[in-house]
Amino acid sequence: MEETLGIVPIHWFGFGYAALVATGGIIGYAKAGSVPSLAAGLLFGGLAGLGAYQLSQDPRNVWVFLATSGTLAGIMGIRFYNSGKFMPAGLIAGASLLMVAKLGVNMLTRHQS
């Protein structure tokens, strides 16, 4: 059974999320010369990409993607709370929360059916 969000499989949203995270790290480096932003963006973007790939192979294999998006939701949520700046912390925190919520809904609905 294909896990979907409407008619689009959830792993495609995962690949988009991974690209958003990696791009954010690259932009942080390009604008501010922040090597930690580049490293974190590429690390978490790569992990999210791996998680999305695992979802594409087996929709029950959510753990890498869930851990990555959950960790980013927490870290970037705290940064957003402390700074009040939407970019980049609020954007990544919001996208991460959406991914965690969608994965949770998929897991709950799969177990009920």
C-alpha positions in Angstrom: 0.0 0.0 0.0 1.5 3.3 -1.1 1.6 6.0 1.7 0.2 9.2 0.2 -0.6 12.8 1.0 -3.5 13.2 -1.4 -2.2 11.6 -4.5 1.5 12.4 -4.0 3.5 9.8 -2.1 4.8 11.2 1.2 8.4 10.4 0.3 8.3 13.1 -2.5 7.5 15.7 0.2 10.4 14.2 2.2 12.8 14.7 -0.7 11.6 18.3 -1.0 12.1 18.8 2.7 15.6 17.4 2.5 16.4 19.8 -0.3 15.0 22.7 1.7 17.2 21.8 4.7 20.4 21.4 2.6 19.7 24.6 0.7 19.2 26.5 3.9 22.7 25.4 5.1 24.2 26.4 1.8 22.5 29.8 1.9 23.6 30.3 5.5 27.2 29.7 4.4 26.9 31.9 1.3 25.3 34.9 3.1 27.2 34.8 6.4 30.1 32.5 5.8 28.7 30.2 8.5 30.5 26.8 8.3 28.3 25.4 11.1 25.2 26.3 9.1 26.7 24.6 6.0 27.7 21.5 7.9 24.4 21.2 9.8 22.3 21.8 6.6 24.2 19.2 4.6 24.2 16.7 7.5 20.5 17.0 8.3 19.5 17.4 4.6 21.4 14.2 3.8 19.8 12.4 6.7 16.3 13.6 5.6 17.1 12.5 2.1 18.1 9.1 3.4 14.9 8.9 5.4 12.8 9.9 2.4 14.6 7.2 0.3 13.9 4.6 3.0 10.2 5.7 2.9 10.1 5.2 -0.8 11.4 1.6 -0.4 9.2 0.7 2.6 6.5 3.1 3.9 6.9 1.5 7.3 10.5 2.5 7.6 10.0 6.0 9.1 12.5 6.1 11.9 15.5 7.9 10.3 13.1 10.5 8.7 11.1 10.9 11.9 14.3 11.3 14.1 15.8 13.8 11.7 12.7 16.0 11.3 11.9 15.7 15.0 15.4 16.8 16.0 15.3 19.7 13.6 11.8 20.7 14.9 13.2 20.9 18.4 16.4 22.7 17.6 15.0 25.2 15.2 11.9 25.7 17.3 14.1 26.8 20.2 16.1 29.0 18.0 12.9 30.6 16.6 11.5 31.1 20.1 14.7 32.8 21.3 15.3 34.9 18.2 11.8 35.6 16.9 13.2 35.4 13.4 11.2 33.5 10.9 14.2 33.0 8.6 15.6 30.4 8.8 14.7 29.0 12.1 10.9 29.5 11.9 10.7 28.1 8.4 12.7 25.0 9.2 10.9 24.5 12.5 7.5 24.8 10.8 8.4 22.5 7.9 9.9 20.0 10.4 6.7 20.0 12.5 4.6 19.4 9.4 6.7 16.4 8.5 6.6 15.0 12.0 2.8 15.5 12.1 2.3 13.9 8.7 4.4 10.9 9.6 2.5 10.5 12.8 -0.8 10.6 11.1 0.4 8.1 8.5 1.6 5.7 11.2 -1.7 6.0 13.2 -4.0 5.5 10.2 -1.9 2.6 8.9 -2.3 0.8 12.2 -6.0 1.4 12.4 -6.8 0.0 8.9 
